[in-house]
Amino acid sequence: MLVLGIETSCDETSVAVVKDGKKVLANQVSSSLNLHKKHGGVIPEIASRMQLETIASVGEAAIIKAGIKLKDIDLVSVTNHPGLLGSLLVGVSFAKSVALSLNCPLLGVDHIHSHFYANFLDAKGVELPFVALVVSGGHTSLFYVKDFDKISILGETQDDACGEAFDKVAKILGLGYPGGPHIEKLARQGDPRKIKFACSGTKGEFDFSFSGIKTAVLYYVNNRRLATGLPRAKSMGEQQLKSDIAASFQETVIDTLIRKSFLACKTTKTNRLVIGGGVVANGRLREKFLASGNTEGINCYFPPVSLCIDNAAMIAGFGYQLFKKGFRSNLSLNALPS
């Protein structure tokens, strides 16, 4: 079965072709990231305009790359929630037009659930049930996955998402956008135990809070800016301090993710943890999860780095699994931003 996946929830425009929920025949991604960098974050109007201009050509490129004809498509799977409203509408409208023209089924899927499904693409997969952690720029959530249509949320961020905190700390340190890669690179030269930061406590044991640690970094930098000139870091000593701040922040956030995810595994009595989302491209995060997992007897699974970002292959694959279980949408499918 050939599934056409469409993903336009944020600043990426992606169309993919996936066979039988596993084999990726094509996964074309076009990003408007460069247009957002000067603003320090995603501008919804810019994102949706670029998606409107590029989605048809990205879709055509995916069909050509897959080596098929458009009429060969058996199902159109599209992200319809959550995300930026204007961006979602572009993808949903395009998906409807394709499904209508082909007279084939249409299915709207959850973008967040699809992130952990990226682990099943071009791979043997993971035995059910498992705990899933999704860590991205807009979401930080823990799920218990009994089956692909039986997903229970265990916890989620109560304020800033993990990736959002990385972006804000990068801005505090005078780095670029997006913040994740800049923080990771700077942290390699720092001492992760030099500064004691902490993530705020939450009422729910599986919930997350990252606004407090972001504020702690801000106060720490402000208290030293008069003496050192941060965040410009002109001297070697200032640069080392910035590296220590980045490393200490990153280490604390990763430790928090590990602690809560492993607790969820132990509570649900599963030793399988499936992780997805843009932040999972972070090398230190992967390294620490695997090392801690070996110690705690928990198997941690990650998608390839190329499938951590928003992409349509995960949308097509997850849509295939739901379609097999009888899920369908119709032409009244709407975009649901939250």
Rosetta blueprint (number, residue, H / E / L):
1 M L
2 L E
3 V E
4 L E
5 G E
6 I E
7 E E
8 T L
9 S L
10 C L
11 D L
12 E E
13 T E
14 S E
15 V E
16 A E
17 V E
18 V E
19 K E
20 D L
21 G L
22 K L
23 K E
24 V E
25 L E
26 A E
27 N E
28 Q E
29 V E
30 S E
31 S E
32 S L
33 L H
34 N H
35 L H
36 H H
37 K H
38 K H
39 H H
40 G L
41 G L
42 V L
43 I L
44 P H
45 E H
46 I H
47 A H
48 S H
49 R H
50 M H
51 Q H
52 L H
53 E H
54 T H
55 I H
56 A H
57 S H
58 V H
59 G H
60 E H
61 A H
62 A H
63 I H
64 I H
65 K H
66 A H
67 G L
68 I L
69 K L
70 L H
71 K H
72 D H
73 I L
74 D L
75 L E
76 V E
77 S E
78 V E
79 T E
80 N E
81 H E
82 P L
83 G L
84 L L
85 L H
86 G H
87 S H
88 L H
89 L H
90 V H
91 G H
92 V H
93 S H
94 F H
95 A H
96 K H
97 S H
98 V H
99 A H
100 L H
101 S H
102 L H
103 N L
104 C L
105 P L
106 L E
107 L E
108 G E
109 V E
110 D E
111 H H
112 I H
113 H H
114 S H
115 H H
116 F H
117 Y H
118 A H
119 N H
120 F H
121 L L
122 D L
123 A L
124 K L
125 G L
126 V L
127 E L
128 L L
129 P L
130 F E
131 V E
132 A E
133 L E
134 V E
135 V E
136 S L
137 G L
138 G L
139 H L
140 T E
141 S E
142 L E
143 F E
144 Y E
145 V E
146 K E
147 D E
148 F L
149 D L
150 K E
151 I E
152 S E
153 I E
154 L E
155 G E
156 E E
157 T E
158 Q L
159 D L
160 D L
161 A L
162 C H
163 G H
164 E H
165 A H
166 F H
167 D H
168 K H
169 V H
170 A H
171 K H
172 I H
173 L L
174 G L
175 L L
176 G L
177 Y L
178 P L
179 G H
180 G H
181 P H
182 H H
183 I H
184 E H
185 K H
186 L H
187 A H
188 R L
189 Q L
190 G L
191 D L
192 P L
193 R L
194 K L
195 I L
196 K L
197 F L
198 A L
199 C L
200 S L
201 G L
202 T L
203 K L
204 G L
205 E L
206 F L
207 D L
208 F E
209 S L
210 F L
211 S H
212 G H
213 I H
214 K H
215 T H
216 A H
217 V H
218 L H
219 Y H
220 Y H
221 V H
222 N H
223 N H
224 R H
225 R H
226 L H
227 A H
228 T H
229 G L
230 L L
231 P L
232 R L
233 A L
234 K L
235 S L
236 M H
237 G H
238 E H
239 Q H
240 Q H
241 L H
242 K H
243 S H
244 D H
245 I H
246 A H
247 A H
248 S H
249 F H
250 Q H
251 E H
252 T H
253 V H
254 I H
255 D H
256 T H
257 L H
258 I H
259 R H
260 K H
261 S H
262 F H
263 L H
264 A H
265 C H
266 K H
267 T H
268 T H
269 K L
270 T L
271 N L
272 R E
273 L E
274 V E
275 I E
276 G E
277 G L
278 G H
279 V H
280 V H
281 A H
282 N L
283 G H
284 R H
285 L H
286 R H
287 E H
288 K H
289 F H
290 L H
291 A H
292 S H
293 G H
294 N H
295 T H
296 E H
297 G L
298 I L
299 N E
300 C E
301 Y E
302 F L
303 P L
304 P L
305 V H
306 S H
307 L H
308 C L
309 I L
310 D L
311 N L
312 A H
313 A H
314 M H
315 I H
316 A H
317 G H
318 F H
319 G H
320 Y H
321 Q H
322 L H
323 F H
324 K H
325 K L
326 G L
327 F L
328 R L
329 S E
330 N L
331 L L
332 S L
333 L L
334 N L
335 A L
336 L L
337 P L
338 S L
